[in-house]
C-alpha cells in the first residue's frame, strides 16, 4: 500500500486553462513549465498545501469545490510529483 503524502507540503498548484482547472503536484514546476505543458494555459496559483488549496477553491470557485471536494482531497493525499487532476 502506498504511503499517504504530507498534505502540508506546499507542492500543489492550480492551473487555469480556457477549458478546465488542473491541480498539479510538483515541487519544482513554475508557471513557464505549465505554459509549455498546457496549450490553453491562462494562469496558475501556487505552490500551496491542501488546506490553502481548498480555501482558494472555497473563495474563488465554491461550486467547483462542492462538486469535486472528495476528488481533490484524494488526489492531494495520493498523487506523486508530476501528476495532475483535471476538473472540467
N, CA and C atoms as an extended XYZ file, in Angstrom:
264
Properties=species:S:1:pos:R:3:atomname:S:1:resname:S:1:resid:I:1 pbc="F F F"
N         0.835       -1.177        0.000 N   UNK     1
C         0.000        0.000        0.000 CA  UNK     1
C         0.882        1.243        0.000 C   UNK     1
N         0.553        2.205       -0.837 N   UNK     2
C         1.329        3.434       -0.923 CA  UNK     2
C         1.136        4.282        0.320 C   UNK     2
N         2.199        4.960        0.726 N   UNK     3
C         2.117        5.875        1.852 CA  UNK     3
C         1.388        7.139        1.430 C   UNK     3
N         0.684        7.719        2.387 N   UNK     4
C        -0.008        8.974        2.093 CA  UNK     4
C         1.010       10.100        2.012 C   UNK     4
N         0.664       11.111        1.243 N   UNK     5
C         1.518       12.263        1.028 CA  UNK     5
C         1.241       13.286        2.119 C   UNK     5
N         2.265       13.994        2.574 N   UNK     6
C         2.084       15.071        3.549 CA  UNK     6
C         1.367       16.219        2.858 C   UNK     6
N         0.127       16.466        3.219 N   UNK     7
C        -0.684       17.490        2.546 CA  UNK     7
C        -0.326       18.905        2.974 C   UNK     7
N         0.565       19.049        3.961 N   UNK     8
C         1.001       20.390        4.365 CA  UNK     8
C         2.119       20.915        3.479 C   UNK     8
N         2.776       20.020        2.773 N   UNK     9
C         3.866       20.426        1.893 CA  UNK     9
C         3.306       21.285        0.765 C   UNK     9
N         3.853       22.492        0.585 N   UNK    10
C         3.315       23.378       -0.460 CA  UNK    10
C         3.812       22.988       -1.851 C   UNK    10
N         3.213       21.937       -2.409 N   UNK    11
C         3.628       21.488       -3.737 CA  UNK    11
C         2.435       21.274       -4.671 C   UNK    11
N         1.289       21.855       -4.302 N   UNK    12
C         0.101       21.776       -5.148 CA  UNK    12
C        -0.101       23.104       -5.867 C   UNK    12
N        -0.487       23.013       -7.117 N   UNK    13
C        -0.720       24.199       -7.944 CA  UNK    13
C        -2.099       24.079       -8.578 C   UNK    13
N        -2.771       25.205       -8.735 N   UNK    14
C        -3.995       25.258       -9.524 CA  UNK    14
C        -3.618       25.915      -10.840 C   UNK    14
N        -3.779       25.188      -11.916 N   UNK    15
C        -3.501       25.719      -13.246 CA  UNK    15
C        -4.844       25.985      -13.912 C   UNK    15
N        -5.029       27.203      -14.359 N   UNK    16
C        -6.259       27.557      -15.066 CA  UNK    16
C        -5.990       27.540      -16.557 C   UNK    16
N        -6.855       26.840      -17.271 N   UNK    17
C        -6.803       26.833      -18.728 CA  UNK    17
C        -8.132       27.391      -19.226 C   UNK    17
N        -8.263       27.518      -20.527 N   UNK    18
C        -9.527       28.010      -21.077 CA  UNK    18
C       -10.660       27.019      -20.853 C   UNK    18
N       -10.331       25.756      -20.676 N   UNK    19
C       -11.344       24.702      -20.593 CA  UNK    19
C       -11.503       24.071      -19.211 C   UNK    19
N       -10.519       24.236      -18.320 N   UNK    20
C       -10.560       23.458      -17.079 CA  UNK    20
C        -9.692       24.076      -15.990 C   UNK    20
N        -9.859       23.507      -14.797 N   UNK    21
C        -8.931       23.713      -13.699 CA  UNK    21
C        -8.092       22.448      -13.657 C   UNK    21
N        -6.805       22.592      -13.453 N   UNK    22
C        -5.937       21.425      -13.333 CA  UNK    22
C        -5.150       21.577      -12.034 C   UNK    22
N        -5.239       20.583      -11.185 N   UNK    23
C        -4.441       20.579       -9.964 CA  UNK    23
C        -3.213       19.735      -10.256 C   UNK    23
N        -2.051       20.319      -10.006 N   UNK    24
C        -0.787       19.655      -10.314 CA  UNK    24
C         0.023       19.535       -9.031 C   UNK    24
N         0.589       18.367       -8.800 N   UNK    25
C         1.539       18.199       -7.699 CA  UNK    25
C         2.927       18.304       -8.304 C   UNK    25
N         3.666       19.323       -7.887 N   UNK    26
C         5.038       19.494       -8.353 CA  UNK    26
C         5.805       20.330       -7.349 C   UNK    26
N         6.942       19.817       -6.952 N   UNK    27
C         7.795       20.535       -6.014 CA  UNK    27
C         8.631       21.602       -6.707 C   UNK    27
N         8.742       21.527       -8.036 N   UNK    28
C         9.664       22.438       -8.715 CA  UNK    28
C         9.094       23.161       -9.931 C   UNK    28
N         7.889       22.862      -10.364 N   UNK    29
C         7.352       23.474      -11.588 CA  UNK    29
C         7.077       24.965      -11.396 C   UNK    29
N         7.252       25.703      -12.472 N   UNK    30
C         6.959       27.130      -12.495 CA  UNK    30
C         5.838       27.387      -13.487 C   UNK    30
N         5.341       28.611      -13.507 N   UNK    31
C         4.271       28.937      -14.457 CA  UNK    31
C         4.738       28.722      -15.890 C   UNK    31
N         6.011       28.914      -16.141 N   UNK    32
C         6.524       28.678      -17.503 CA  UNK    32
C         6.428       27.199      -17.889 C   UNK    32
N         6.686       26.333      -16.929 N   UNK    33
C         6.526       24.897      -17.186 CA  UNK    33
C         5.074       24.576      -17.527 C   UNK    33
N         4.157       25.165      -16.772 N   UNK    34
C         2.736       24.926      -17.032 CA  UNK    34
C         2.321       25.499      -18.385 C   UNK    34
N         2.879       26.638      -18.731 N   UNK    35
C         2.574       27.259      -20.024 CA  UNK    35
C         3.014       26.347      -21.172 C   UNK    35
N         4.133       25.681      -21.002 N   UNK    36
C         4.617       24.753      -22.026 CA  UNK    36
C         3.803       23.457      -22.056 C   UNK    36
N         3.291       23.049      -20.918 N   UNK    37
C         2.549       21.794      -20.814 CA  UNK    37
C         1.112       21.916      -21.304 C   UNK    37
N         0.469       23.030      -20.982 N   UNK    38
C        -0.947       23.222      -21.302 CA  UNK    38
C        -1.086       24.293      -22.377 C   UNK    38
N        -1.501       23.873      -23.575 N   UNK    39
C        -1.587       24.787      -24.722 CA  UNK    39
C        -2.519       25.963      -24.457 C   UNK    39
N        -3.579       25.742      -23.679 N   UNK    40
C        -4.540       26.816      -23.412 CA  UNK    40
C        -4.370       27.398      -22.004 C   UNK    40
N        -3.123       27.380      -21.502 N   UNK    41
C        -2.778       27.925      -20.185 CA  UNK    41
C        -3.231       29.371      -20.064 C   UNK    41
N        -3.847       29.701      -18.929 N   UNK    42
C        -4.227       31.081      -18.634 CA  UNK    42
C        -3.366       31.644      -17.511 C   UNK    42
N        -3.348       30.949      -16.366 N   UNK    43
C        -2.544       31.367      -15.221 CA  UNK    43
C        -2.425       30.195      -14.255 C   UNK    43
N        -1.615       30.384      -13.229 N   UNK    44
C        -1.507       29.346      -12.201 CA  UNK    44
C        -1.381       29.994      -10.833 C   UNK    44
N        -1.809       29.257       -9.827 N   UNK    45
C        -1.715       29.682       -8.436 CA  UNK    45
C        -0.961       28.605       -7.677 C   UNK    45
N        -0.048       29.011       -6.829 N   UNK    46
C         0.681       28.037       -6.034 CA  UNK    46
C         2.165       28.305       -6.078 C   UNK    46
N         2.900       27.517       -5.380 N   UNK    47
C         2.529       26.282       -4.707 CA  UNK    47
C         1.806       26.538       -3.384 C   UNK    47
N         1.033       25.535       -2.968 N   UNK    48
C         0.290       25.621       -1.717 CA  UNK    48
C         0.040       24.218       -1.185 C   UNK    48
N        -0.258       24.142        0.100 N   UNK    49
C        -0.660       22.877        0.709 CA  UNK    49
C        -2.143       22.641        0.475 C   UNK    49
N        -2.637       21.511        0.921 N   UNK    50
C        -4.034       21.153        0.694 CA  UNK    50
C        -4.989       22.146        1.335 C   UNK    50
N        -4.736       22.558        2.573 N   UNK    51
C        -5.653       23.488        3.237 CA  UNK    51
C        -5.786       24.790        2.455 C   UNK    51
N        -4.665       25.343        2.018 N   UNK    52
C        -4.703       26.587        1.244 CA  UNK    52
C        -5.393       26.373       -0.101 C   UNK    52
N        -5.153       25.239       -0.724 N   UNK    53
C        -5.797       24.934       -1.996 CA  UNK    53
C        -7.315       24.883       -1.819 C   UNK    53
N        -7.784       24.204       -0.779 N   UNK    54
C        -9.222       24.129       -0.521 CA  UNK    54
C        -9.802       25.501       -0.196 C   UNK    54
N        -9.074       26.309        0.569 N   UNK    55
C        -9.525       27.669        0.881 CA  UNK    55
C        -9.631       28.511       -0.383 C   UNK    55
N        -8.694       28.339       -1.301 N   UNK    56
C        -8.728       29.083       -2.561 CA  UNK    56
C        -9.944       28.692       -3.381 C   UNK    56
N       -10.194       27.401       -3.498 N   UNK    57
C       -11.392       26.957       -4.225 CA  UNK    57
C       -12.658       27.467       -3.543 C   UNK    57
N       -12.712       27.421       -2.217 N   UNK    58
C       -13.889       27.891       -1.480 CA  UNK    58
C       -14.146       29.373       -1.742 C   UNK    58
N       -13.091       30.163       -1.789 N   UNK    59
C       -13.236       31.605       -2.008 CA  UNK    59
C       -13.537       31.959       -3.460 C   UNK    59
N       -12.896       31.266       -4.392 N   UNK    60
C       -12.987       31.646       -5.805 CA  UNK    60
C       -14.009       30.842       -6.610 C   UNK    60
N       -14.111       29.561       -6.333 N   UNK    61
C       -14.971       28.671       -7.127 CA  UNK    61
C       -15.701       27.695       -6.202 C   UNK    61
N       -16.566       28.190       -5.323 N   UNK    62
C       -17.221       27.301       -4.352 CA  UNK    62
C       -18.039       26.186       -4.999 C   UNK    62
N       -18.616       26.449       -6.159 N   UNK    63
C       -19.412       25.417       -6.837 CA  UNK    63
C       -18.535       24.259       -7.319 C   UNK    63
N       -17.303       24.572       -7.699 N   UNK    64
C       -16.365       23.526       -8.120 CA  UNK    64
C       -15.958       22.692       -6.909 C   UNK    64
N       -15.653       23.366       -5.812 N   UNK    65
C       -15.267       22.644       -4.599 CA  UNK    65
C       -16.403       21.754       -4.114 C   UNK    65
N       -17.617       22.265       -4.152 N   UNK    66
C       -18.763       21.477       -3.700 CA  UNK    66
C       -18.884       20.170       -4.491 C   UNK    66
N       -18.641       20.253       -5.770 N   UNK    67
C       -18.797       19.081       -6.640 CA  UNK    67
C       -17.593       18.129       -6.593 C   UNK    67
N       -16.381       18.672       -6.427 N   UNK    68
C       -15.164       17.865       -6.575 CA  UNK    68
C       -14.308       17.767       -5.314 C   UNK    68
N       -14.831       18.148       -4.164 N   UNK    69
C       -14.022       18.168       -2.936 CA  UNK    69
C       -13.365       16.821       -2.648 C   UNK    69
N       -14.107       15.746       -2.774 N   UNK    70
C       -13.540       14.432       -2.464 CA  UNK    70
C       -12.453       14.046       -3.460 C   UNK    70
N       -12.674       14.333       -4.750 N   UNK    71
C       -11.650       14.047       -5.764 CA  UNK    71
C       -10.373       14.830       -5.478 C   UNK    71
N       -10.528       16.089       -5.095 N   UNK    72
C        -9.376       16.943       -4.800 CA  UNK    72
C        -8.612       16.402       -3.595 C   UNK    72
N        -9.331       16.056       -2.541 N   UNK    73
C        -8.677       15.514       -1.340 CA  UNK    73
C        -7.955       14.195       -1.641 C   UNK    73
N        -8.611       13.332       -2.396 N   UNK    74
C        -7.985       12.056       -2.746 CA  UNK    74
C        -6.714       12.284       -3.550 C   UNK    74
N        -6.791       13.175       -4.533 N   UNK    75
C        -5.611       13.493       -5.332 CA  UNK    75
C        -4.495       14.023       -4.437 C   UNK    75
N        -4.817       14.977       -3.568 N   UNK    76
C        -3.801       15.621       -2.735 CA  UNK    76
C        -3.137       14.654       -1.767 C   UNK    76
N        -3.836       13.606       -1.384 N   UNK    77
C        -3.255       12.667       -0.421 CA  UNK    77
C        -2.580       11.469       -1.075 C   UNK    77
N        -2.725       11.304       -2.383 N   UNK    78
C        -2.148       10.124       -3.033 CA  UNK    78
C        -1.254       10.419       -4.236 C   UNK    78
N        -1.376       11.584       -4.841 N   UNK    79
C        -0.649       11.871       -6.089 CA  UNK    79
C         0.851       11.994       -5.855 C   UNK    79
N         1.587       11.537       -6.819 N   UNK    80
C         3.046       11.658       -6.822 CA  UNK    80
C         3.447       12.924       -7.572 C   UNK    80
N         4.685       13.346       -7.366 N   UNK    81
C         5.208       14.529       -8.044 CA  UNK    81
C         5.041       14.379       -9.560 C   UNK    81
N         4.516       15.416      -10.190 N   UNK    82
C         4.328       15.405      -11.635 CA  UNK    82
C         2.948       14.961      -12.084 C   UNK    82
N         2.137       14.443      -11.174 N   UNK    83
C         0.790       14.018      -11.548 CA  UNK    83
C        -0.178       15.192      -11.486 C   UNK    83
N        -1.294       15.058      -12.215 N   UNK    84
C        -2.278       16.138      -12.248 CA  UNK    84
C        -3.695       15.579      -12.240 C   UNK    84
N        -4.622       16.434      -11.841 N   UNK    85
C        -6.048       16.123      -11.822 CA  UNK    85
C        -6.757       17.220      -12.591 C   UNK    85
N        -7.440       16.860      -13.679 N   UNK    86
C        -8.169       17.840      -14.479 CA  UNK    86
C        -9.623       17.870      -14.039 C   UNK    86
N       -10.124       19.079      -13.820 N   UNK    87
C       -11.517       19.290      -13.439 CA  UNK    87
C       -12.156       20.162      -14.509 C   UNK    87
N       -13.199       19.645      -15.141 N   UNK    88
C       -13.860       20.414      -16.208 CA  UNK    88
C       -15.251       20.825      -15.809 C   UNK    88
